[in-house]
Amino acid sequence: MELDFGPAVRDFRDELRDWLAAHLVGEFAEHRGVGGPTDGAAWEVRLAWDCELSAGRWLGVGWPQEYGGRGLGLLEEIVFEYEYARANAPYRATVNALDLLGPMLLQMGSEAQKKRFLPPILAVGELWGQGFSEPGAGSDLASVRTRAEREGEEWVVSGQKVWTSFGVHADWLYVLTRTDPQSVRHKGLTLLLLPTDQPGVEIRPIRNLAGQDEFAEVFLSDARTGADMVVGEVGQGWRTAMATLGIERGTTLLPQQLTFEREAESLIDLARERGALDDPMLRRRIVDAWISVRIMRTTNLRTLAELTTGRTPGAQATTAKLYASTRHQQLGYLAMELAGPAGQIVGENYGLDTRQRSFLLSLAETIYGGSSEIQRNIIGEQFLGLPKEPRP
Ligand SMILES: Cc1cc2nc3c(=O)[nH]c(=O)nc-3n(C[C@H](O)[C@H](O)[C@H](O)COP(=O)(O)OP(=O)(O)OC[C@H]3O[C@@H](n4cnc5c(N)ncnc54)[C@H](O)[C@@H]3O)c2cc1C
């Protein structure tokens, strides 16, 4: 994974490599590669690692200096992700705030919101959860029913959110609410920032397939937040939410997909260990898995190249999300097959190894951030100009 963007970026890369070599030691080194965007494994160690990164000023390298970032460009951000993956450092626990809320606030937040919220994100002082989905509003997000009513200088919010990743750790939520009770679908929605430490917020963990309390359901009963906690404009929450999902399906895929490359490499080691390389059919599937992670990388680089020239990736973000999630699942199935019966044995207290956890959690990748069916609809309707999916 050698990327060369010229001397200035090379200095940055060398500084980062040296820092990682000096700091990714001890307990952090023992947890190399652990975790993922929806994997809560080794949470405390990962939080401590994020604090270490923060102290070294390695969080938000592309964020403006006035909010605590380094103010560097997209190239440095890319190099950071590649070097980070190369060192196989623990997956950042603060991913929700760093990769989703932060970029969204930078794009659409008020100056006061940026000043208030961005520095604590980089200091790992406040953790965030995304409150979009509801029991009746997942793929069909426009059916959001959580209500927010203005009462003096506050918004009063009631409703239920679900599948909130790392919700049990969240100090704040960014919630999509319906502020115009007469409105339907995409209209009349507003995105609010809401503190969780109050009587009106109840967060109940949901246990996932890997035995973790990774996500949660959130009950809001007259929960309160300030009138100035609207991101974007009142009634324009759909726009803000879509911008966030665009970020989720775009650049944030990069760190995750770089970990898939590592998994493909370990798949080859596993196949060699188990003498599976002699089987022509398995060999073919391994090569196929390898090709797919290389395609992910190339697609990502194309996306990033577009971003560096100021263009919006458009269709590519959708096809990349669809491709990466389905191919990563195939990679997981192959790894489990190669591991054989040993792959089915779990440790004490349902302790899963990295391969087992990654396989189980990959099953959710074709659901979150927009399911595969929805991505196919977007590709068909918005990019290929096919007739619209019949709606009930
Ligand atoms: C691990 C994980 C983490 C998540 N984290 C968060 C989070 O932090 N915050 C948050 O707000 N949400 C989160 N989600 C929720 C996620 O966004 C939703 O699960 C997703 O949008 C799908 O919605 P749903 O679960 O309600 O399924 P549904 O929308 O009910 O879909 C059920 C099935 O029907 C299909 N389907 C639905 N509509 C159509 C259509 N029009 N055409 C064809 N097929 C269709 C879907 O593809 C799916 O297969 C997370 C989900 C998972 C699995």
PDBQT file of the ligand as one rigid body, heavy atoms in Angstrom, charges set to zero:
ROOT
HETATM    1  C1  LIG A 401     -25.492  -2.659  12.183  1.00  0.00    +0.000 C 
HETATM    2  C2  LIG A 401     -26.463  -1.556  11.936  1.00  0.00    +0.000 A 
HETATM    3  C3  LIG A 401     -26.191  -0.291  12.412  1.00  0.00    +0.000 A 
HETATM    4  C4  LIG A 401     -27.101   0.749  12.210  1.00  0.00    +0.000 A 
HETATM    5  N1  LIG A 401     -26.836   1.968  12.745  1.00  0.00    +0.000 NA
HETATM    6  C5  LIG A 401     -27.747   2.960  12.626  1.00  0.00    +0.000 A 
HETATM    7  C6  LIG A 401     -27.547   4.219  13.268  1.00  0.00    +0.000 A 
HETATM    8  O1  LIG A 401     -26.529   4.447  13.927  1.00  0.00    +0.000 OA
HETATM    9  N2  LIG A 401     -28.500   5.157  13.151  1.00  0.00    +0.000 N 
HETATM   10  C7  LIG A 401     -29.639   4.967  12.423  1.00  0.00    +0.000 A 
HETATM   11  O2  LIG A 401     -30.449   5.881  12.336  1.00  0.00    +0.000 OA
HETATM   12  N3  LIG A 401     -29.880   3.772  11.813  1.00  0.00    +0.000 NA
HETATM   13  C8  LIG A 401     -28.966   2.770  11.911  1.00  0.00    +0.000 A 
HETATM   14  N4  LIG A 401     -29.196   1.554  11.315  1.00  0.00    +0.000 N 
HETATM   15  C9  LIG A 401     -30.483   1.338  10.648  1.00  0.00    +0.000 C 
HETATM   16  C10 LIG A 401     -30.393   1.215   9.137  1.00  0.00    +0.000 C 
HETATM   17  O3  LIG A 401     -30.213   2.457   8.534  1.00  0.00    +0.000 OA
HETATM   18  C11 LIG A 401     -31.699   0.531   8.682  1.00  0.00    +0.000 C 
HETATM   19  O4  LIG A 401     -31.673  -0.790   9.189  1.00  0.00    +0.000 OA
HETATM   20  C12 LIG A 401     -31.838   0.511   7.177  1.00  0.00    +0.000 C 
HETATM   21  O5  LIG A 401     -32.073   1.778   6.687  1.00  0.00    +0.000 OA
HETATM   22  C13 LIG A 401     -32.997  -0.440   6.742  1.00  0.00    +0.000 C 
HETATM   23  O6  LIG A 401     -34.172  -0.089   7.389  1.00  0.00    +0.000 OA
HETATM   24  P1  LIG A 401     -35.041  -1.175   8.181  1.00  0.00    +0.000 P 
HETATM   25  O7  LIG A 401     -34.118  -1.934   9.092  1.00  0.00    +0.000 OA
HETATM   26  O8  LIG A 401     -36.196  -0.474   8.783  1.00  0.00    +0.000 OA
HETATM   27  O9  LIG A 401     -35.528  -2.211   7.095  1.00  0.00    +0.000 OA
HETATM   28  P2  LIG A 401     -36.727  -1.984   6.066  1.00  0.00    +0.000 P 
HETATM   29  O10 LIG A 401     -36.645  -0.633   5.486  1.00  0.00    +0.000 OA
HETATM   30  O11 LIG A 401     -37.994  -2.381   6.734  1.00  0.00    +0.000 OA
HETATM   31  O12 LIG A 401     -36.361  -3.021   4.942  1.00  0.00    +0.000 OA
HETATM   32  C14 LIG A 401     -36.630  -4.416   5.052  1.00  0.00    +0.000 C 
HETATM   33  C15 LIG A 401     -36.235  -5.062   3.732  1.00  0.00    +0.000 C 
HETATM   34  O13 LIG A 401     -37.057  -4.557   2.650  1.00  0.00    +0.000 OA
HETATM   35  C16 LIG A 401     -36.232  -4.005   1.628  1.00  0.00    +0.000 C 
HETATM   36  N5  LIG A 401     -36.884  -2.831   1.069  1.00  0.00    +0.000 N 
HETATM   37  C17 LIG A 401     -37.405  -1.795   1.751  1.00  0.00    +0.000 A 
HETATM   38  N6  LIG A 401     -37.895  -0.873   0.909  1.00  0.00    +0.000 NA
HETATM   39  C18 LIG A 401     -37.672  -1.334  -0.347  1.00  0.00    +0.000 A 
HETATM   40  C19 LIG A 401     -37.944  -0.825  -1.657  1.00  0.00    +0.000 A 
HETATM   41  N7  LIG A 401     -38.546   0.355  -1.849  1.00  0.00    +0.000 N 
HETATM   42  N8  LIG A 401     -37.559  -1.575  -2.725  1.00  0.00    +0.000 NA
HETATM   43  C20 LIG A 401     -36.942  -2.767  -2.557  1.00  0.00    +0.000 A 
HETATM   44  N9  LIG A 401     -36.671  -3.297  -1.340  1.00  0.00    +0.000 NA
HETATM   45  C21 LIG A 401     -37.016  -2.590  -0.248  1.00  0.00    +0.000 A 
HETATM   46  C22 LIG A 401     -34.940  -3.639   2.309  1.00  0.00    +0.000 C 
HETATM   47  O14 LIG A 401     -33.857  -3.597   1.408  1.00  0.00    +0.000 OA
HETATM   48  C23 LIG A 401     -34.786  -4.762   3.317  1.00  0.00    +0.000 C 
HETATM   49  O15 LIG A 401     -34.239  -5.900   2.711  1.00  0.00    +0.000 OA
HETATM   50  C24 LIG A 401     -28.298   0.513  11.486  1.00  0.00    +0.000 A 
HETATM   51  C25 LIG A 401     -28.567  -0.771  10.992  1.00  0.00    +0.000 A 
HETATM   52  C26 LIG A 401     -27.677  -1.793  11.208  1.00  0.00    +0.000 A 
HETATM   53  C27 LIG A 401     -27.999  -3.147  10.661  1.00  0.00    +0.000 C 
ENDROOT
TORSDOF 0
